[in-house]
Amino acid sequence: MVDSGGLWTPPEDELGEALQTAQVLIEEGRADEAGPYQQRVIELARERAEGHPNHYEAKHLMAATQYELAGSLNASGRHEEALAALHEAQLGYTELSDAGVLDATSFLADVRARRAMTQAHRGHGATAVLEMDGAVIAYGQLVGGEEGLKHQPDFARVLAMNALILRRYGDPALAVASADAATQLFLQLADQINESPQSLSYARYLCTATAVSADVHAAAGRLDLALEADEIGLTTADTLADSDSVTDMRTLVAALTRKGKHLGVVGRLMEGETCLQTAYDTDKDTATRVTEELDRGLPPTLVSALENAEIKLGPFEQFHRLLVLSEPAPGMTLATVSGRTDPESAAVRATELAELIRPLLLQDVDTALTLGLESHYLFAISSERESHRMRYETSTYAPIWAQLLLDLSEAYYQAGRTDIALDLAGWCAEVATALIPFTDDDTVMKDLAGSCYRHHGDLLAATGDVTASQHAHEAAQQLQLGR
């Protein structure tokens, strides 16, 4: 979202020109070219704010532009720098909120959503799912508030982003629920969105939503719904491709490829071949990438993973309680992990899932990883929501969470998926820190915490971050020495 409301009005000078140029480039789908203009805006705004601690207009402009800069850096593949820019944006919005001059709820939700996408670009999918979960919940609350109507387009946008991340790192059933909700909301708001200065950006997110819907519905055999989503996505992408944006042309090629594959499945071979031929003639690399993605398929759903676990392990007592997680909790819509259950129950269900992971890793790694991630997500949500169990029964639940993360990270590393292995190792080290108050009198807890730090250090070294690796190993050593 382009943060163009609130406290400031772009001035008629160099700052205003740079800001306008950056926004035009973003809207045209050329975000990778906007970075230098955004950095100039930040420099000029910072100059205006120096010596004026209450210059909130300039501070708002800096926060808004840092957020937009993160998008440009992501488009250029500079994801670490994007995270730094998002951190600055969060600090700026938080300062304005604390000063009482801005309701920053939506802006902070946008920061979380963009940070989720940034983490996904880095391969840190577990963190991405949880960041996006928080953004969806925040926008859901805004939509239910007094000014809900004005937040609906951005709620649809965040739902589309959530669907994309869940398709890769979560439950496809949640992904398609989020994607379908986003698509329906975009279509309902078509007149409002078409009048918006960000209409093209919203159209791109509609394409994202329809792509996820089509993929998941097709994989589940719901080809009528898949082709319906394909048609919406292709029509929208065709309109976008009238721009000079390379990204928009890739979106069109992806939509053509997806529809061509799905038409072939339902027996409409000539139509399907026409779509595929057009796609490959236009952009062979994009068409090949989408085809390979479709051929790889989707991760298991929670329900199918639980059913697989019962086949491999035999009947287990918690099966039916865990199966209930596939239905929305009271008062929730099941498009996020946090919609599965309340924060207190989340820790219990996470524990029941965690009990399955070690035996499953010996028999069905894919099922183990699917259920293990779901367990981690539930632990993390229960912790973030500060449930009684996670706050006051830490010595019971944190060791289970830490061991789960250790096992998952090692399994992903052995499977050659180093990025998500490192992501989970970072979580593992964080949870290990929560174990430290209990390590003086419990050698098992001390050994577990030390193993978490060492594993994180090993993966940091494996990915070339030698300095951070040394710090992690030093933390493990100090823990063993009782310092």
C-alpha positions in Angstrom: 0.0 0.0 0.0 1.2 3.5 -0.7 0.8 5.4 2.5 -0.4 8.7 1.0 -2.8 9.9 3.8 -2.4 11.0 7.3 -0.1 13.7 8.5 1.7 14.9 5.5 1.1 16.4 2.0 3.9 16.1 -0.5 5.6 19.5 -1.0 6.1 21.1 -4.4 9.9 20.7 -4.5 12.6 18.1 -5.0 11.2 16.0 -2.3 7.7 16.0 -3.8 9.1 15.2 -7.3 11.2 12.3 -6.0 8.2 10.9 -4.1 5.9 11.2 -7.1 8.4 9.5 -9.4 8.8 6.6 -7.0 5.0 6.1 -6.7 4.5 6.2 -10.4 7.2 3.6 -10.9 5.6 1.3 -8.3 2.2 1.6 -9.8 3.6 0.8 -13.3 5.1 -2.4 -11.8 8.7 -1.1 -11.9 9.4 -1.1 -8.2 13.0 -2.2 -8.7 13.7 1.2 -10.3 12.1 3.3 -7.5 14.7 2.7 -4.9 17.0 5.7 -5.6 14.1 8.1 -5.6 12.8 6.7 -2.3 16.2 7.0 -0.7 16.4 10.6 -1.8 13.0 11.2 -0.2 14.2 9.7 3.1 17.3 11.9 3.0 15.4 15.1 2.5 12.8 14.2 5.1 15.5 13.4 7.6 17.1 16.8 7.0 13.8 18.5 7.7 13.2 16.5 10.9 16.7 17.2 12.3 16.5 19.5 15.2 12.7 19.3 15.2 11.7 16.3 17.4 8.0 17.2 16.9 8.2 17.4 13.1 5.8 14.5 12.8 5.0 15.2 9.1 8.6 14.4 8.2 8.7 11.4 10.4 5.6 10.0 8.9 7.1 10.6 5.4 10.2 8.7 6.4 8.3 5.8 7.8 6.1 5.6 4.7 9.0 5.7 2.4 11.0 3.2 4.3 8.1 0.8 3.9 7.9 1.5 0.1 11.7 1.2 -0.2 11.5 -2.3 1.2 9.3 -3.3 -1.7 11.7 -1.9 -4.2 14.6 -3.6 -2.5 12.7 -6.9 -2.6 12.1 -6.4 -6.3 15.9 -6.0 -6.7 16.6 -9.2 -4.7 18.1 -7.2 -1.8 16.1 -8.9 1.0 18.4 -8.2 3.9 18.3 -4.5 3.2 14.5 -4.7 2.8 14.3 -6.1 6.3 16.4 -3.2 7.7 14.1 -0.7 5.9 11.0 -2.4 7.4 12.5 -2.2 10.8 13.0 1.6 10.4 9.4 1.9 9.1 8.1 0.0 12.2 10.1 2.2 14.5 8.8 5.3 12.8 5.1 4.3 12.9 5.4 3.1 16.5 6.9 6.5 17.5 4.0 8.3 15.8 1.5 6.0 17.4 3.0 6.4 20.9 3.0 10.2 20.4 -0.8 10.0 19.8 -0.6 11.7 16.4 -1.4 8.7 14.2 -3.4 5.5 14.4 -0.8 3.2 13.0 -2.6 -0.1 13.2 -3.0 -0.5 9.5 0.5 0.7 8.7 2.1 -1.7 11.2 0.0 -4.5 9.8 1.3 -3.6 6.3 4.9 -3.7 7.7 4.2 -7.2 9.0 2.8 -8.3 5.7 5.7 -6.9 3.7 8.2 -8.4 6.2 6.4 -11.8 5.7 6.9 -11.5 1.9 10.5 -10.6 2.5 11.1 -13.6 4.7 9.4 -15.8 2.1 11.8 -14.5 -0.6 14.7 -15.5 1.7 13.2 -19.0 2.1 12.3 -18.3 5.8 8.8 -19.7 5.3 8.0 -20.5 8.9 8.6 -16.9 10.0 6.7 -15.7 6.9 3.6 -17.7 7.8 3.5 -16.2 11.3 4.2 -12.7 10.3 1.4 -12.8 7.7 -1.0 -14.4 10.2 -0.6 -11.3 12.4 -1.2 -9.0 9.5 -4.4 -10.8 8.5 -5.7 -10.7 12.0 -5.0 -7.0 12.4 -6.8 -6.2 9.1 -9.7 -8.4 10.1 -10.1 -6.4 13.2 -9.9 -3.1 11.3 -12.6 -4.3 8.8 -14.8 -5.1 11.7 -14.4 -1.6 13.2 -16.1 1.7 12.6 -14.0 2.6 9.5 -14.1 -1.0 8.2 -15.2 -0.1 4.6 -12.0 1.9 3.8 -9.8 -1.0 4.9 -11.5 -3.7 2.8 -9.3 -3.4 -0.3 -6.2 -3.8 1.8 -7.8 -6.6 3.7 -8.2 -8.4 0.3 -4.6 -7.6 -0.6 -3.3 -9.1 2.7 -5.5 -12.2 2.2 -4.0 -12.7 -1.2 -0.4 -12.4 0.2 -1.4 -14.8 3.0 -2.6 -17.3 0.4 0.6 -17.2 -1.5 2.7 -17.9 1.5 0.4 -20.6 2.9 0.5 -22.3 -0.5 4.2 -22.9 -0.1 4.8 -23.1 3.6 1.4 -24.0 5.2 -1.8 -25.9 4.7 -3.2 -25.7 1.1 -6.7 -25.8 2.6 -6.0 -22.6 4.5 -4.3 -21.1 1.4 -7.3 -21.7 -0.8 -9.7 -20.3 1.8 -7.7 -17.1 2.0 -7.3 -16.9 -1.8 -11.0 -17.4 -2.4 -11.9 -14.8 0.2 -9.5 -12.3 -1.3 -10.9 -12.9 -4.8 -14.5 -12.5 -3.7 -13.7 -9.3 -1.9 -11.8 -7.8 -4.8 -14.7 -8.5 -7.1 -17.2 -7.1 -4.7 -15.1 -3.9 -4.4 -14.3 -3.6 -8.1 -16.0 -0.2 -8.5 -14.2 1.3 -5.5 -10.9 -0.2 -6.4 -11.0 1.0 -10.1 -11.3 4.6 -8.8 -8.3 4.1 -6.5 -4.8 5.4 -7.5 -3.5 2.0 -6.5 -5.9 0.1 -8.8 -3.2 -1.6 -10.8 -1.5 -2.8 -7.6 -4.7 -4.3 -6.3 -5.2 -6.0 -9.7 -1.8 -7.6 -9.3 -2.9 -9.0 -5.9 -6.1 -10.3 -7.5 -3.9 -12.3 -9.9 -2.0 -13.7 -7.0 -5.2 -14.8 -5.3 -6.7 -16.4 -8.4 -3.4 -18.3 -9.1 -3.5 -19.9 -5.6 -7.2 -20.7 -5.9 -6.7 -22.3 -9.3 -3.7 -24.4 -8.1 -5.3 -25.7 -5.0 -8.8 -26.4 -6.5 -7.2 -28.2 -9.4 -5.0 -30.3 -7.1 -8.1 -31.3 -5.2 -10.0 -32.2 -8.3 -12.3 -29.2 -8.3 -11.5 -28.3 -11.9 -14.7 -26.2 -12.4 -13.6 -23.9 -9.6 -10.0 -23.9 -10.9 -11.0 -22.9 -14.4 -13.2 -20.2 -12.9 -10.3 -18.7 -11.0 -8.1 -19.1 -14.1 -10.5 -17.0 -16.2 -10.6 -14.2 -13.6 -6.9 -14.2 -13.3 -6.2 -14.3 -17.1 -8.7 -11.5 -17.8 -7.1 -9.3 -15.1 -3.5 -10.2 -16.2 -4.4 -9.4 -19.8 -5.4 -5.9 -18.8 -2.3 -5.4 -16.7 -0.1 -6.5 -19.6 -1.0 -3.4 -21.5 1.6 -1.6 -19.3 5.3 -1.7 -20.1 6.0 -3.8 -17.0 8.0 -6.9 -17.5 6.5 -8.2 -14.2 3.0 -7.8 -15.6 3.9 -9.7 -18.7 5.2 -12.5 -16.6 1.9 -12.5 -14.7 0.0 -12.9 -18.0 2.3 -15.8 -19.1 1.9 -17.5 -15.8 -1.9 -17.2 -16.1 -1.9 -18.6 -19.6 0.3 -21.5 -18.5 -1.8 -22.3 -15.5 -5.1 -22.2 -17.6 -3.5 -24.3 -20.4 -2.5 -27.0 -17.9 -5.9 -27.1 -16.3 -7.8 -27.2 -19.6 -5.7 -30.2 -20.6 -6.7 -32.0 -17.4 -10.4 -31.6 -18.3 -9.9 -32.8 -21.8 -10.1 -29.5 -23.6 -6.8 -30.3 -25.3 -6.8 -27.9 -28.2 -7.7 -24.9 -26.1 -5.1 -25.9 -23.5 -2.4 -26.3 -26.2 -3.2 -22.9 -27.6 -2.7 -21.3 -24.1 0.5 -23.2 -23.5 2.0 -22.4 -26.9 1.2 -18.7 -26.5 2.8 -18.7 -23.1 6.0 -20.5 -24.2 6.3 -18.3 -27.3 6.0 -15.2 -25.2 8.3 -16.1 -22.2 9.7 -19.6 -22.2 11.4 -19.2 -18.8 8.3 -18.1 -17.0 6.1 -20.8 -18.6 8.7 -23.4 -17.7 8.9 -22.2 -14.1 5.1 -22.3 -13.6 4.9 -25.7 -15.2 7.6 -27.1 -12.9 5.8 -25.5 -9.9 2.5 -27.2 -10.9 4.2 -30.5 -11.5 5.8 -30.4 -8.0 2.3 -30.3 -6.5 1.3 -29.0 -3.1 2.3 -29.9 0.4 -0.1 -32.2 2.2 -3.1 -30.6 4.0 -3.4 -31.0 7.7 -6.2 -33.5 7.2 -4.3 -35.7 4.8 -1.1 -35.5 6.9 -3.1 -36.7 10.0 -4.6 -39.5 7.9 -1.1 -40.5 6.7 0.2 -40.4 10.2 -2.5 -42.8 11.4 -1.7 -45.2 8.6 2.0 -45.1 9.4 1.8 -45.1 13.2 -1.4 -46.8 13.8 -4.4 -45.3 15.6 -3.4 -42.6 18.1 -5.5 -41.2 20.8 -5.4 -37.5 19.8 -6.4 -38.0 16.2 -9.9 -36.7 16.4 -9.0 -33.8 18.6 -6.3 -32.8 16.0 -8.7 -33.3 13.2 -11.0 -30.6 14.7 -8.2 -28.1 13.8 -9.3 -28.3 10.2 -12.5 -26.5 11.2 -12.6 -22.9 12.2 -12.6 -22.0 15.9 -15.8 -20.3 17.2 -16.0 -16.8 15.8 -13.1 -17.3 13.4 -12.7 -17.7 9.7 -10.3 -20.4 8.8 -7.9 -18.6 6.5 -5.0 -18.5 9.0 -3.3 -20.8 11.4 -4.5 -18.7 14.4 -8.1 -19.4 13.2 -7.8 -23.1 14.1 -8.2 -22.7 17.8 -7.9 -20.3 20.8 -4.5 -19.4 22.2 -4.8 -21.6 25.3 -5.8 -24.7 23.4 -3.2 -24.0 20.7 -0.4 -25.0 23.1 -2.1 -28.3 24.0 -2.8 -29.2 20.3 0.7 -28.2 19.4 2.0 -30.6 22.1 -0.2 -33.4 20.8 1.1 -32.8 17.2 4.7 -32.6 18.5 4.4 -36.1 20.0 4.0 -37.5 16.5 7.0 -36.0 14.8 10.0 -38.1 15.9 8.4 -41.5 15.1 7.1 -40.0 11.8 10.5 -38.7 10.7 11.6 -42.4 10.6 8.7 -43.4 8.3 7.3 -40.5 6.4 9.4 -37.3 6.3 6.9 -35.2 4.3 4.1 -35.9 6.7 6.3 -35.3 9.7 7.4 -31.9 8.3 3.9 -30.9 7.6 2.6 -31.7 11.1 5.8 -30.4 12.6 5.3 -27.0 11.0 1.7 -26.9 12.1 2.8 -27.7 15.7 5.4 -24.9 15.6 2.8 -22.4 14.3 0.4 -23.2 17.1 3.1 -22.9 19.7 4.2 -19.6 18.3 0.7 -18.1 18.1 0.0 -19.3 21.7 3.2 -17.6 22.8 2.6 -14.3 20.9 -0.9 -14.1 22.3 0.6 -14.6 25.7 -1.5 -17.5 26.7 -1.5 -18.6 30.4 0.2 -21.9 29.4 3.0 -20.3 27.5 3.6 -17.6 30.1 3.2 -19.5 33.4 3.9 -23.1 32.4 7.0 -22.4 30.4 9.0 -25.3 31.8 6.3 -27.7 30.5 5.7 -26.4 27.0 9.0 -24.6 26.0 11.1 -27.8 26.1 8.7 -29.6 23.8 8.7 -26.7 21.4 12.5 -26.4 21.4 13.0 -30.2 20.8 10.4 -30.0 18.0 12.3 -27.1 16.3 15.6 -28.9 16.7 14.2 -32.0 15.0 12.5 -30.1 12.2 15.4 -27.9 11.4 17.8 -30.9 11.2 15.3 -32.8 9.0 15.0 -29.8 6.6 18.8 -29.4 6.6 19.3 -33.1 5.7 16.7 -32.7 2.9 18.8 -29.9 1.4 16.4 -27.1 2.3 18.9 -25.0 4.1 16.9 -21.7 4.2 14.0 -23.0 6.1 16.3 -25.1 8.3 18.1 -21.9 9.3 14.8 -20.1 9.9 13.7 -22.9 12.3 17.1 -23.0 13.9 16.7 -19.3 14.7 13.4 -20.0 16.4 15.0 -22.9 18.2 17.6 -20.5 19.6 15.0 -18.0 20.7 13.0 -20.7 22.5 16.2 -22.0 24.1 16.6 -18.6 25.7 13.3 -19.1 27.5 14.7 -22.3 29.0 17.7 -20.6 30.7 15.9 -19.8 34.0 15.3 -23.6 34.4 18.8 -24.8 33.5 20.5 -24.4 36.9 18.5 -27.3 38.5 17.8 -29.3 35.4 20.7 -30.8 33.3 18.3 -32.1 30.7 17.0 -28.6 30.1 20.5 -27.2 30.0 21.6 -29.8 27.4 18.6 -29.1 25.3 19.2 -25.3 25.3 22.9 -25.9 24.5 22.0 -28.2 21.6 19.6 -25.5 20.2 22.4 -22.8 20.3 25.0 -25.1 18.8 22.6 -26.2 16.0 21.9 -22.6 15.2 25.6 -21.9 15.2 26.3 -24.8 12.9 23.7 -23.7 10.3 24.9 -20.1 10.5 28.4 -21.3 9.7 27.0 -23.5 6.9 25.4 -20.5 5.3 28.5 -18.3 5.6 27.7 -16.2 8.7 30.8 -17.0 10.6 30.5 -14.1 13.1 26.9 -15.0 14.2 27.9 -18.6 14.3 30.7 -17.9 16.8 28.2 -15.9 19.0 25.8 -18.8 19.0 28.5 -21.3 20.0 29.8 -18.9 22.7 26.2 -18.8 24.1 26.2 -22.6 24.3 29.6 -22.7 26.0 28.6 -20.1 28.5 25.4 -22.0 29.3 27.4 -25.1 30.0 29.8 -23.2 32.3 26.8 -21.8 34.1 27.6 -18.1 33.3 
